[in-house]
């Protein structure tokens, strides 16, 4: 009995014990596996972290080496340029400034070289920098001798020393620096590649060991989930925000504006939508490069964010277009205050690419609910108002008016027709004579653009010129008409009027376009016109966009042999200091000073001063806008030789000019035997 009882009890105990042991073993195995995963993951992450730090260190050190090397190359190149310029500079102040720059670049070179020596260098880099030091040591006495010769006013000796010794020695220094730069780049690439390989190897082993664990799937799933979430956030950021400025883009802006409209409708408040477009932004891109343009866009975005309240919206729609939404206001005045503040902050000077530049903006404003009840209509109407503000002369704002839609439609139609006008030969020149009061002969003509529109007749430039410049079509039109004016003048020369000059106006876009010099050269070559018979007229505002670059461009025009005139002189921005720098030939006195003659002593004094200035600077002078005999007489009394205006002749087609050229103007105005006496 005991034996049977014992036999029955034992299997039962085993049946109960076996599941418990299995669970414990499974739990132990799970814990062991978990610990293995933690251990493998920790080792892998530690190794991955080490390789990441190594990679960052390699990138940091070698990037600094490359930067220092580039700084040395730049400094050496600038010193070479200054050495070439010093013997050619006659102005002591400019020479001193060049020497200061020469010394400053020398200090920059020394600082970069010392910083490079403090970094780990390989044998070849050490040898190259030692070679550079040796060459620089040989070059410095020669450079100092050049400066001493210049200071002693032995310019010719200094120039010979520069060309025969200083520049060849500096070329050897530059060659050594180029080799050093190439070596630092090669070392950097090799080190970066090695660090990346180590980084990739560590990551590979971490993944490989992790896959050996039972729960690698969960681990990978967690990693995938983490990165997919982050990528999703990044994609959402890219889809809703401008990548350059971080501002909301058009899609997010419309969504936020719709939410603002819902609140405004509920609270019965106003919303102001400001459409902002930078003025002449393309000029920054064309002259300073797109990187500088991007810096300007970012700075404008920063200023606009600071100019509005925290609950207002600032977005970038693309290019140089921004939009600002002023939320929850009960009157128009707070909106206008933000508009004026935006105009002010955008107009403040910028420091871009080492230069101080100026920009402005045109702003169109629409107001909810007066100018629209949804995001699309408010944005469209603000855009329409912005174009009206730009037409007013830029750096203005304009509130939307319903009549603007009709104007916008007419503008769109005009833009379309303007696009085909050149192909259809609808652009023509009319010519306005310029009379010499001493000889009584027409000395020159000014070519004035007209649009011979089939359905409306002749249109003045005021109706289409700004639009033509905004669309970029002015460059093609100007190129074609410049050639036409040169050919027409050559025909007049062939008819016997060989002393006749022609003046052609250039817009800002034409002046700054890269093909300007080539276009002028081609027009002269194809027409056969003497360069001395062509005069190009520029407004003062064109110069002020970039004075240094304008001087260089005018010098290039002068090298072709053509004359350059400032149009509307006295009403723009030129100072006497700028006038001294520009190699000009003619100043055109604006009609604003002529219109009140002879009963305006102030105008007479100003015109007299301008004429004296022209005489002192050996410049020609032309008075515009002469409409009465009294004005002509007053200008003659002041000593003005050349005049033009309706009193002489309105602008006329080319076929009517010959009759004016052959006219005896002295007799027409009643000349006495001694001088021109107008009656």
C-alpha positions in Angstrom: 0.0 0.0 0.0 2.7 2.3 0.9 4.6 1.3 -2.2 1.6 2.0 -4.5 0.9 5.1 -2.8 4.4 6.2 -3.3 4.4 5.2 -6.9 1.3 7.2 -7.6 2.6 10.3 -5.8 5.9 10.6 -7.5 4.7 11.1 -11.2 2.2 13.6 -10.0 5.0 15.6 -8.3 7.1 15.4 -11.5 4.2 16.6 -13.6 3.8 19.7 -11.3 7.6 20.3 -11.1 8.4 20.1 -14.8 6.2 23.1 -16.0 7.7 25.2 -13.2 11.2 24.3 -14.2 10.5 25.1 -17.8 9.1 28.5 -17.0 12.2 29.2 -14.8 14.5 28.1 -17.6 12.6 30.1 -20.1 12.7 33.1 -17.8 16.4 32.6 -17.2 17.0 32.3 -20.9 15.0 35.4 -21.6 16.9 37.3 -19.0 20.2 36.0 -20.3 19.2 37.0 -23.8 18.1 40.4 -22.7 21.4 40.9 -20.9 23.2 39.8 -24.0 21.3 42.3 -26.1 22.0 45.1 -23.6 25.7 44.1 -23.5 26.0 43.8 -27.3 24.1 47.1 -27.8 26.1 48.9 -25.2 29.4 47.7 -26.7 28.2 48.6 -30.2 27.0 52.0 -29.2 30.2 52.8 -27.4 32.2 51.8 -30.4 29.9 53.8 -32.7 30.2 56.8 -30.4 34.0 56.6 -30.5 34.1 56.4 -34.3 31.6 59.3 -34.5 33.9 61.4 -32.2 36.9 60.4 -34.4 35.0 61.4 -37.5 34.0 64.8 -36.0 37.6 65.4 -34.8 39.0 64.5 -38.3 36.5 66.8 -40.0 37.1 69.6 -37.5 40.9 69.5 -37.6 41.2 69.1 -41.4 38.5 71.7 -42.1 40.5 74.1 -40.0 43.7 73.2 -41.9 42.0 73.8 -45.2 40.5 77.1 -44.0 43.9 78.4 -42.7 45.5 77.3 -46.0 42.8 79.1 -48.0 43.3 82.2 -45.9 47.0 82.1 -46.6 46.4 81.7 -50.4 43.9 84.6 -50.3 46.2 86.9 -48.3 49.1 86.1 -50.6 47.0 86.7 -53.7 45.7 90.1 -52.4 49.3 91.2 -51.5 50.3 90.3 -55.0 47.5 92.4 -56.5 48.4 95.3 -54.2 52.1 95.1 -55.2 50.9 95.5 -58.8 48.7 98.4 -57.9 51.1 100.4 -55.8 53.4 101.7 -58.5 50.4 102.6 -60.6 48.7 104.7 -57.8 49.5 108.4 -57.8 47.3 109.6 -55.1 49.2 109.5 -51.7 46.1 108.8 -49.7 45.2 105.9 -51.9 48.8 104.7 -51.8 48.8 104.8 -48.0 45.5 102.9 -48.0 47.0 100.2 -50.2 50.0 99.9 -48.0 47.8 99.5 -45.0 45.8 96.8 -46.8 49.1 95.2 -47.8 50.2 95.1 -44.2 46.8 93.9 -43.0 46.9 91.0 -45.5 50.4 90.2 -44.2 49.1 90.0 -40.7 46.2 87.8 -41.8 48.7 85.6 -43.7 50.9 85.3 -40.6 48.0 84.5 -38.3 46.7 81.8 -40.6 50.2 80.3 -41.0 50.7 80.2 -37.2 47.3 78.7 -36.7 48.2 76.0 -39.3 51.5 75.3 -37.6 49.6 74.6 -34.3 47.6 71.8 -36.0 49.0 68.3 -36.6 50.8 68.2 -39.9 52.3 65.3 -41.9 55.8 65.3 -43.2 54.9 66.6 -46.7 52.7 69.4 -45.2 55.6 70.3 -42.9 58.0 70.4 -45.7 55.7 72.5 -47.9 55.0 75.0 -45.2 58.8 75.2 -44.5 59.4 75.7 -48.2 56.7 78.5 -48.2 58.4 80.1 -45.2 61.7 80.1 -47.0 60.3 81.6 -50.1 58.3 84.2 -48.1 61.5 85.1 -46.3 63.2 85.7 -49.6 60.3 87.7 -51.0 59.8 90.0 -48.0 63.0 92.1 -48.5 62.1 92.7 -52.1 58.6 93.8 -51.2 59.9 96.1 -48.5 62.3 97.5 -51.1 59.4 98.1 -53.5 57.5 100.1 -50.7 60.7 102.1 -49.9 61.1 103.0 -53.6 57.5 104.0 -53.8 57.8 106.1 -50.6 60.9 107.8 -52.1 58.8 108.4 -55.3 61.1 106.2 -57.5 58.0 104.8 -59.2 59.7 103.5 -62.3 62.3 101.6 -60.3 59.6 100.3 -58.0 57.6 99.1 -61.0 60.6 97.4 -62.5 61.4 95.7 -59.2 57.8 94.5 -58.9 57.6 93.0 -62.3 61.1 91.6 -62.5 61.6 90.3 -58.9 58.7 90.7 -56.5 56.0 89.2 -58.7 58.1 86.2 -59.9 59.1 85.5 -56.2 55.5 85.9 -55.2 54.5 83.5 -57.9 56.9 80.9 -56.3 55.2 81.5 -52.9 51.8 81.1 -54.5 53.0 77.8 -56.2 54.2 76.5 -52.8 50.9 77.5 -51.2 48.9 75.8 -54.0 50.9 72.6 -53.3 50.2 73.0 -49.6 46.5 73.6 -50.2 46.3 70.5 -52.5 48.1 68.4 -49.9 45.8 69.5 -47.0 42.8 68.7 -49.2 44.2 65.3 -50.1 45.0 64.5 -46.4 41.6 65.7 -45.4 39.9 63.5 -47.9 42.0 60.5 -46.9 41.4 61.0 -43.2 37.7 61.6 -43.7 37.4 58.4 -45.8 39.3 56.4 -43.1 37.1 57.8 -40.3 34.0 57.0 -42.4 35.2 53.5 -43.0 35.8 53.0 -39.2 32.4 54.4 -38.5 30.8 52.1 -41.1 32.6 49.1 -39.7 31.5 49.8 -36.1 27.9 50.2 -37.2 28.1 47.0 -39.2 29.4 45.0 -36.3 26.8 46.5 -34.0 24.0 45.5 -36.3 25.5 42.0 -37.0 25.8 41.2 -33.3 22.4 42.6 -32.5 20.8 40.3 -35.1 22.1 37.3 -33.2 19.7 38.2 -30.4 16.1 36.9 -30.2 14.7 40.4 -29.8 16.6 42.1 -32.6 13.4 42.5 -34.5 11.9 44.6 -31.7 15.1 46.6 -31.5 15.2 47.2 -35.3 11.5 48.0 -35.2 12.1 50.6 -32.4 15.0 52.1 -34.4 12.9 52.2 -37.6 10.0 53.7 -35.7 12.2 56.4 -34.2 13.8 57.4 -37.5 10.6 57.2 -39.4 9.0 59.5 -36.9 11.9 62.0 -37.2 11.8 61.8 -41.0 8.1 62.4 -40.9 8.6 65.5 -38.8 11.3 66.7 -41.2 9.1 66.0 -44.2 6.3 67.9 -42.5 8.7 70.8 -41.8 9.9 70.8 -45.5 6.3 70.7 -46.7 5.1 73.6 -44.5 8.1 75.8 -44.0 10.6 77.7 -46.2 13.9 75.9 -46.2 16.0 79.2 -46.4 14.3 81.3 -43.8 12.4 78.8 -41.7 9.2 80.9 -42.2 5.9 79.3 -43.1 5.5 78.6 -46.8 2.5 79.3 -48.9 0.6 76.2 -47.9 1.0 76.7 -44.1 0.4 80.4 -44.5 -3.0 79.8 -46.1 -3.9 77.3 -43.4 -3.0 79.7 -40.6 -4.7 82.6 -42.4 -7.9 80.6 -42.7 -7.7 79.9 -38.9 -7.2 83.6 -38.3 -10.3 84.4 -40.5 -12.4 82.0 -38.4 -11.4 83.8 -35.2 -11.9 87.2 -36.8 -15.4 86.3 -37.9 -16.2 85.0 -34.4 -14.8 88.0 -32.6 -15.8 90.5 -35.3 -12.3 91.9 -35.7 -10.2 93.0 -38.7 -7.2 91.3 -40.3 -4.6 93.0 -42.4 -2.8 91.1 -45.2 0.5 92.7 -46.3 2.0 91.4 -49.6 5.7 92.5 -49.6 8.0 92.4 -52.6 11.6 93.6 -52.4 12.6 96.3 -54.8 15.4 95.6 -57.3 16.3 92.3 -55.6 17.5 90.8 -58.8 20.3 93.5 -58.9 21.7 92.0 -55.7 21.8 88.5 -57.2 23.3 89.7 -60.5 26.0 91.9 -58.9 26.9 90.0 -55.6 25.7 86.5 -56.4 22.9 84.3 -55.2 24.6 83.5 -51.9 24.4 87.2 -51.1 20.9 87.3 -52.3 20.0 84.5 -49.9 21.7 86.4 -47.0 19.6 89.4 -47.8 16.4 87.3 -47.9 17.2 85.8 -44.5 18.0 89.2 -43.0 14.7 90.6 -44.3 12.9 87.7 -42.8 14.5 88.3 -39.5 13.6 91.9 -39.5 10.0 91.3 -40.4 9.6 88.8 -37.6 10.9 91.3 -35.1 8.7 94.0 -36.6 5.4 92.2 -35.8 3.6 90.9 -32.8 4.1 87.3 -31.6 0.5 86.3 -32.8 0.9 87.8 -36.2 2.0 85.7 -39.2 5.1 86.2 -41.3 5.6 83.9 -44.3 7.7 83.6 -47.4 5.9 82.8 -50.6 9.0 82.4 -52.6 11.7 84.4 -54.3 11.7 87.9 -52.8 8.0 87.8 -51.8 6.8 87.8 -48.2 3.4 88.2 -46.6 2.5 89.4 -43.2 -0.9 89.0 -41.5 -1.8 91.4 -38.7 -4.4 89.6 -36.6 -7.2 90.7 -34.3 -7.3 94.4 -34.7 -10.4 96.6 -34.4 -9.3 99.5 -36.6 -7.1 100.2 -39.6 -4.5 102.3 -37.8 -2.7 99.4 -36.1 -2.3 97.7 -39.5 -0.9 100.8 -41.1 1.6 101.1 -38.1 2.9 97.6 -38.9 3.1 98.6 -42.6 5.2 101.7 -41.9 7.4 99.7 -39.5 8.0 97.1 -42.1 8.9 99.7 -44.7 11.3 101.3 -42.2 13.1 98.1 -41.1 13.5 96.8 -44.6 15.0 100.1 -45.8 17.8 100.1 -43.1 21.2 99.3 -44.6 22.5 95.7 -44.8 26.0 94.4 -44.6 26.2 91.7 -47.2 29.4 90.1 -48.6 31.5 92.8 -47.0 29.5 95.6 -48.5 26.9 98.0 -47.2 23.9 97.7 -49.5 20.5 99.3 -49.4 17.1 97.7 -50.2 13.5 98.7 -50.0 10.2 97.1 -50.5 6.7 97.7 -52.0 3.7 96.6 -49.9 0.1 96.0 -50.9 -2.5 95.8 -48.2 -5.9 94.1 -48.1 -8.2 94.1 -45.1 -10.7 91.5 -44.0 -13.7 91.7 -44.4 -13.7 94.8 -46.7 -11.4 93.4 -49.4 -12.1 89.7 -49.2 -13.5 87.0 -46.9 -11.2 84.1 -47.7 -7.5 83.6 -47.9 -7.2 83.5 -51.7 -9.1 86.7 -52.4 -7.2 88.6 -49.6 -3.8 87.4 -50.9 -4.8 88.2 -54.5 -6.0 91.7 -53.7 -2.9 92.5 -51.6 -0.8 91.3 -54.5 -2.7 93.6 -56.8 -2.2 96.6 -54.4 1.5 95.8 -54.2 2.0 96.2 -58.0 0.3 99.6 -57.7 2.7 100.6 -54.9 5.6 99.5 -57.1 4.3 101.5 -60.0 4.3 104.6 -57.7 8.1 104.4 -57.5 8.8 101.7 -55.0 9.4 101.9 -51.2 5.7 102.7 -50.9 2.6 100.9 -49.7 -0.9 100.9 -51.2 -4.3 99.9 -49.8 -6.4 97.8 -52.0 -9.1 99.3 -54.0 -11.7 97.4 -56.1 -10.8 99.4 -59.2 -7.3 97.8 -59.1 -8.7 94.6 -60.4 -9.7 96.3 -63.7 -6.3 97.9 -63.8 -4.6 94.6 -63.1 -6.5 92.9 -66.0 -5.5 95.8 -68.3 -1.9 95.5 -67.1 -1.9 91.7 -67.8 -3.3 92.4 -71.3 -0.7 95.0 -71.9 2.1 92.7 -70.7 0.9 90.1 -73.2 0.9 92.5 -76.0 4.2 94.0 -74.9 5.7 90.6 -75.2 5.1 90.4 -78.9 5.7 94.1 -79.7 9.4 93.7 -80.5 8.6 90.7 -82.8 6.1 92.8 -84.7 8.4 95.8 -85.0 6.0 98.0 -83.1 8.8 99.9 -81.1 10.2 103.0 -82.8 12.4 105.9 -82.0 11.4 109.5 -82.2 14.1 112.0 -82.2 14.2 115.4 -80.3 16.8 117.9 -81.6 19.4 119.6 -79.4 20.1 123.1 -80.6 23.5 124.8 -80.3 22.7 128.5 -79.4 26.1 129.7 -80.7 26.0 128.2 -84.1 22.3 128.0 -84.6 22.6 124.4 -85.8 21.2 121.1 -84.5 24.2 119.5 -82.8 22.6 116.3 -81.8 19.3 114.4 -81.3 18.0 112.4 -78.4 16.4 109.1 -79.4 13.1 108.6 -77.4 11.3 105.3 -77.4 7.7 105.0 -78.5 5.3 102.1 -78.9 3.3 102.2 -82.1 0.4 100.1 -80.9 -1.9 99.2 -83.8 -5.1 99.7 -81.9 -4.1 102.8 -79.9 -1.4 104.6 -81.9 1.8 106.0 -80.4 2.2 105.3 -76.6 4.6 107.2 -74.5 7.2 105.3 -72.4 5.4 106.3 -69.2 2.7 103.8 -70.0 4.9 100.8 -70.7 8.6 101.4 -69.9 8.5 100.3 -66.2 6.6 97.2 -67.2 9.1 96.4 -69.9 11.9 96.7 -67.4 10.2 94.6 -64.8 9.6 91.8 -67.3 13.2 91.9 -68.5 12.1 92.7 -72.1 13.9 96.1 -71.9 17.3 94.4 -72.6 16.1 92.9 -75.9 14.2 96.0 -77.0 17.1 98.3 -76.0 19.6 96.2 -78.0 17.4 96.3 -81.1 16.7 100.1 -80.9 20.3 101.0 -80.1 21.3 99.4 -83.4 18.4 101.2 -85.1 19.5 104.6 -83.7 23.1 104.0 -84.7 22.1 103.0 -88.2 19.8 106.0 -88.6 22.5 108.4 -87.4 25.0 106.8 -89.8 22.4 107.5 -92.6 22.3 111.2 -91.6 26.0 111.3 -91.7 26.0 109.9 -95.2 23.5 112.6 -96.1 26.1 115.3 -95.2 25.3 116.0 -91.5 28.6 114.4 -90.3 28.7 116.3 -87.0 25.4 115.1 -85.7 25.4 113.1 -82.5 22.7 110.8 -81.1 21.9 110.3 -77.5 20.3 107.0 -76.4 18.8 106.4 -72.9 19.8 103.3 -70.9 17.6 101.8 -68.2 19.1 100.4 -65.0 18.5 96.8 -66.2 20.3 97.5 -69.5 23.2 99.2 -67.8 23.8 96.4 -65.3 23.2 93.6 -67.8 26.3 91.5 -68.6 25.8 92.0 -72.4 25.9 95.9 -72.3 29.4 96.4 -73.6 29.1 93.7 -76.2 25.7 95.2 -77.4 27.2 98.7 -77.8 30.2 97.4 -79.6 28.1 95.3 -82.0 25.7 98.3 -82.7 28.7 100.5 -83.6 30.3 97.8 -85.8 27.1 96.9 -87.6 26.0 100.5 -88.3 29.5 101.9 -89.1 28.8 104.8 -86.8 31.8 106.5 -85.2 31.8 105.9 -81.4 32.3 109.6 -80.8 28.9 110.2 -82.3 27.0 108.0 -79.8 26.1 109.3 -76.3 24.6 107.0 -73.7 22.3 108.7 -71.1 22.0 107.3 -67.5 20.0 108.5 -64.6 21.7 109.2 -61.2 19.8 106.5 -59.5 21.5 103.8 -61.6 24.9 104.9 -60.3 23.9 104.8 -56.7 23.0 101.1 -56.7 26.7 100.2 -56.7 29.0 103.2 -57.1 32.3 101.2 -57.5 30.8 98.8 -60.0 29.2 101.7 -61.9 32.6 103.4 -62.3 34.1 100.3 -63.7 31.3 99.8 -66.2 31.4 103.5 -67.3 35.1 103.2 -67.9 34.4 100.1 -70.1 32.0 102.2 -72.1 34.4 105.0 -72.4 37.0 102.6 -73.7 34.8 102.0 -76.7 34.9 105.7 -77.5 31.3 106.6 -76.7 30.2 109.5 -74.6 28.3 109.1 -71.3 25.8 111.6 -69.9 23.9 112.0 -66.6 20.2 112.6 -67.4 18.0 114.7 -65.1 21.1 116.0 -63.2 20.3 117.8 -60.0 17.2 115.9 -59.0 18.8 112.5 -58.0 21.3 111.3 -55.5 24.7 112.3 -56.9 27.1 114.1 -54.7 30.1 116.1 -56.0 32.4 113.4 -54.6 30.6 110.8 -56.8 30.6 113.1 -59.8 34.4 113.5 -59.5 34.8 109.7 -59.7 32.6 109.1 -62.8 34.4 109.6 -66.1 31.4 111.6 -67.6 31.1 113.8 -70.7 27.8 115.6 -70.3 25.4 116.8 -67.6 21.7 117.2 -68.7 20.0 119.9 -66.6 16.6 118.7 -65.6 13.5 120.5 -66.8 12.5 121.1 -63.1 15.1 123.9 -63.0 14.1 125.3 -66.4 10.4 125.5 -66.1 10.2 128.6 -63.9 12.8 130.6 -65.8 13.3 133.5 -66.1 11.3 134.4 -63.0 13.0 132.1 -60.5 16.3 133.5 -59.1 16.9 130.2 -57.3 16.7 128.2 -60.5 18.9 130.7 -62.3 21.5 130.4 -59.5 21.4 126.6 -59.6 21.7 126.4 -63.4 24.5 128.9 -63.3 26.3 126.8 -60.7 25.8 123.6 -62.7 27.2 125.4 -65.8 30.2 126.6 -63.9 30.7 123.1 -62.5 30.6 121.7 -66.1 33.1 124.3 -67.2 35.5 123.4 -64.3 35.2 119.7 -65.0 35.4 120.1 -68.7 31.9 118.6 -69.2 29.2 119.5 -71.7 25.8 120.7 -70.5 22.4 120.3 -72.1 19.3 122.1 -70.7 16.1 120.0 -71.1 12.4 121.1 -71.2 12.8 124.4 -73.0 9.2 125.3 -73.9 9.2 129.1 -74.2 11.3 131.8 -75.8 11.8 133.4 -72.4 13.3 130.2 -71.1 15.6 130.0 -74.1 16.7 133.6 -73.6 17.4 133.1 -69.9 19.5 130.0 -70.6 21.5 131.8 -73.3 22.1 134.6 -70.9 23.4 132.1 -68.3 25.9 130.8 -70.9 24.1 127.5 -71.7 25.1 126.4 -75.2 22.9 123.4 -75.9 19.2 123.2 -75.3 16.3 120.9 -76.2 12.6 121.1 -75.7 9.2 121.6 -77.3 10.1 125.2 -78.2 12.7 123.9 -80.6 10.8 120.8 -81.6 8.8 117.9 -80.2 10.2 114.4 -80.7 9.5 113.6 -84.3 10.0 110.5 -86.6 13.4 110.1 -88.3 12.1 111.2 -91.7 11.2 114.7 -90.3 14.7 115.3 -88.8 16.3 116.3 -92.1 14.1 119.3 -92.5 15.1 120.4 -89.0 18.8 119.8 -89.6 18.7 122.0 -92.7 16.9 124.9 -91.0 18.7 128.2 -90.2 17.7 128.5 -86.6 19.5 131.9 -86.2 17.3 133.4 -88.8 14.3 131.6 -87.4 14.8 133.2 -84.0 15.8 136.6 -85.4 19.6 136.8 -85.1 21.5 140.1 -85.0 24.9 140.7 -86.4 26.7 140.4 -83.1 24.9 137.6 -81.2 21.8 135.6 -81.0 19.0 137.9 -79.9 15.6 136.2 -79.4 12.6 138.2 -80.0 
